[in-house]
Amino acid sequence: MVPASSRSEPEVGTAPPRAAKRRRAWVWVASASAVAAAIAVVLVVLGRGGSASGSALPIEAPGGIVLSQVCLNEAYGITVYYPGDWAVYRDDDSSEESCRYYRSGGFADLSLVEVWASPLEVSVVEDLGEFADVVEFYRRGGFGVAPTLEEQVEVGGHAGSLFDLEMDLAAGTYVMHVYVVPLVGGDDTSLPVIIEAQGELGAPEYDEAVAVADAMATAIRFDDTP
């Protein structure tokens, strides 16, 4: 692992390996000392992301969050609704990378490393196997991030799992709040979809991302959502 400043950035539209680059990005942004702490655990590479279209706006989600914008990823047929004061980083509506990264405050003047470190991501995992494999990966503490919570949930009409995970780094405690659901309902062999908030334990940005992720999970739609 090398500092972000010494790495060449891929062209916009190139699919960044999800796990390695997001985890690395968070570590780089957090502090140089965290890089050494994370080298041994940030090894696995996940896949790509996207989103689609569906119901009347605005949507009032539980927790008082209003979802007033929508992003469609035609490649996967997923519709993501998100708050009006958040922004989405998208390449093109037909790209697998569309509608993947979300943050309040927008993406102006951010490097790709900072984009990868966004507090909220919706993506389709292609490099860890089927839905059931990815659930098991999180369950056994993949990335070296220990699960502190696992719940059975329904997202977009699809049965899945919700995980909270923690990892201690020199810069602080890194945490993830992750929904894992199959892209095709009722199919454990389907590609998995994740909705993930990530950041530093106790940071206001992380707490806000968790609340938005929970709201998104109540409204997201897939091609087979009733």
C-alpha positions in Angstrom: 0.0 0.0 0.0 1.4 3.4 -1.0 0.2 7.0 -0.2 -2.5 8.3 -2.4 -0.3 11.1 -3.7 2.1 8.6 -5.3 -0.6 6.6 -7.1 -1.9 7.3 -10.6 -5.6 7.6 -10.7 -7.7 5.7 -13.2 -9.8 7.5 -15.7 -13.3 8.5 -14.6 -15.6 5.6 -15.4 -13.0 2.9 -14.5 -14.5 0.6 -11.9 -12.3 0.9 -8.7 -11.9 -2.3 -6.7 -14.4 -1.6 -4.0 -13.0 -3.0 -0.8 -9.4 -2.3 -1.3 -9.7 1.2 -2.6 -12.5 2.3 -0.2 -10.7 0.9 2.8 -7.4 2.3 1.6 -9.0 5.7 0.8 -10.4 5.9 4.3 -7.1 5.0 5.8 -5.2 7.6 3.6 -7.7 10.3 4.5 -7.6 9.4 8.2 -3.8 9.4 8.7 -0.5 8.0 7.6 -0.2 5.9 10.8 -3.4 4.1 10.0 -1.9 2.9 6.7 0.5 0.7 8.6 -2.3 -0.7 10.8 -4.5 -1.6 7.9 -2.0 -3.2 5.6 -2.6 -6.6 7.0 -6.3 -6.5 6.8 -7.3 -4.5 3.7 -6.6 -7.2 1.1 -9.9 -8.3 -0.4 -11.2 -6.7 -3.6 -15.0 -6.3 -4.3 -16.8 -5.2 -7.4 -19.0 -2.6 -9.0 -22.0 -0.4 -8.2 -25.2 1.1 -9.6 -28.9 2.2 -9.2 -32.4 2.5 -11.1 -36.0 4.2 -11.0 -39.5 3.8 -9.4 -42.0 5.7 -7.2 -43.4 9.1 -6.4 -41.2 11.7 -4.7 -40.6 12.8 -2.1 -40.6 9.7 0.0 -40.7 10.2 3.8 -38.6 7.4 5.3 -38.5 6.3 8.9 -36.4 8.5 11.1 -37.7 11.7 9.5 -35.4 11.6 6.5 -37.0 12.8 3.2 -35.8 11.1 0.0 -36.4 13.6 -2.8 -33.9 12.6 -5.5 -33.6 9.4 -7.5 -30.7 7.7 -9.3 -31.1 5.0 -11.9 -28.4 2.5 -12.9 -29.7 0.8 -16.0 -26.9 -1.8 -16.0 -28.2 -3.5 -12.9 -31.8 -2.2 -12.7 -31.7 -0.7 -9.2 -33.5 2.4 -8.2 -31.9 4.4 -5.3 -33.7 7.3 -3.6 -31.6 9.7 -1.6 -32.0 13.1 0.3 -32.1 16.4 -1.5 -29.1 17.8 0.4 -26.9 14.8 -0.6 -25.1 14.4 -3.9 -24.3 11.3 -6.0 -21.2 10.7 -8.0 -22.3 9.2 -11.3 -20.5 8.5 -14.6 -23.4 7.7 -16.9 -26.8 6.2 -16.2 -26.0 3.1 -18.3 -22.7 2.5 -16.5 -22.2 -0.1 -13.9 -20.5 2.6 -11.9 -23.4 5.0 -11.9 -25.1 6.0 -8.7 -22.5 4.4 -6.5 -21.0 7.0 -4.1 -23.1 9.5 -2.0 -22.2 12.3 0.3 -23.6 15.5 1.7 -21.8 18.6 0.4 -21.1 17.3 -3.1 -18.1 16.1 -5.0 -16.7 19.3 -6.4 -12.8 19.4 -6.3 -12.5 15.9 -4.8 -9.9 13.5 -6.0 -10.9 10.0 -6.9 -9.3 8.8 -3.6 -11.6 11.1 -1.7 -14.6 9.9 -3.9 -13.8 6.3 -3.0 -13.7 7.3 0.7 -17.3 8.6 0.5 -19.3 7.8 3.6 -22.1 6.0 1.7 -22.0 3.6 -1.2 -24.5 1.5 -3.1 -22.9 -1.2 -5.2 -23.2 -4.7 -6.7 -20.4 -7.0 -5.5 -19.0 -9.2 -8.3 -15.7 -10.4 -6.9 -16.6 -12.4 -3.8 -19.0 -14.8 -5.2 -22.7 -15.2 -4.8 -25.1 -13.5 -2.3 -24.7 -16.3 0.2 -20.9 -16.2 0.0 -20.8 -12.5 0.7 -23.1 -12.8 3.7 -20.8 -15.5 5.1 -17.8 -13.3 4.3 -19.1 -10.5 6.4 -20.3 -12.9 9.1 -16.8 -14.3 9.6 -15.2 -10.8 9.7 -13.9 -10.3 6.3 -11.5 -7.3 5.9 -10.5 -8.1 9.5 -13.6 -6.0 10.5 -15.3 -7.8 13.4 -19.1 -8.1 13.2 -20.9 -6.6 16.2 -24.4 -7.0 14.8 -26.2 -9.2 12.3 -30.0 -8.9 11.6 -32.3 -10.4 9.0 -33.9 -7.6 7.0 -36.0 -7.1 3.9 -34.8 -4.5 1.4 -36.7 -3.8 -1.8 -38.7 -6.9 -1.3 -35.6 -9.1 -1.0 -34.6 -10.9 2.2 -31.0 -10.1 3.2 -28.8 -9.3 6.2 -27.7 -6.2 8.0 -24.2 -6.1 9.6 -22.5 -3.6 11.9 -18.7 -4.1 11.9 -15.7 -2.5 13.7 -11.9 -2.4 13.1 -9.4 -0.7 15.4 -6.9 1.4 13.6 -4.2 3.8 14.8 -6.4 6.7 13.7 -9.4 5.4 15.6 -12.2 2.8 15.3 -13.3 2.2 11.7 -16.9 1.1 11.4 -19.3 -0.2 8.7 -23.1 -0.4 8.6 -23.8 -2.8 5.7 -27.0 -4.2 4.1 -26.4 -7.2 1.9 -29.3 -8.4 -0.3 -29.5 -10.4 -3.5 -30.0 -8.6 -6.8 -32.6 -11.1 -7.7 -35.1 -11.8 -4.8 -35.1 -15.3 -3.3 -31.9 -16.3 -5.2 -28.9 -17.1 -2.9 -26.9 -17.6 -6.1 -27.6 -14.0 -7.3 -25.1 -11.2 -7.3 -25.2 -9.4 -3.9 -26.1 -5.7 -3.6 -24.7 -3.7 -0.7 -25.8 -0.4 0.9 -22.9 0.6 3.1 -22.1 3.5 5.4 -18.5 3.7 6.6 -16.3 5.9 8.6 -15.0 6.6 12.1 -16.9 5.6 15.2 -18.7 8.6 16.7 -18.0 10.9 13.8 -21.1 13.0 12.9 -20.6 12.2 9.2 -20.7 8.5 9.9 -23.9 8.8 12.1 -25.6 10.8 9.3 -24.5 8.2 6.7 -26.0 5.4 8.8 -29.3 7.2 9.0 -29.4 7.9 5.3 -28.4 4.3 4.5 -31.3 3.0 6.7 -33.7 5.4 4.9 -32.4 4.3 1.4 -32.9 0.7 2.4 -36.6 1.3 3.0 -37.1 2.8 -0.5 -34.6 1.1 -2.9 -36.2 -0.9 -5.8 -35.0 -3.7 -8.0 -36.4 -4.8 -11.3 -38.5 -7.5 -9.5 -39.6 -5.4 -6.6 -43.4 -5.6 -6.4 
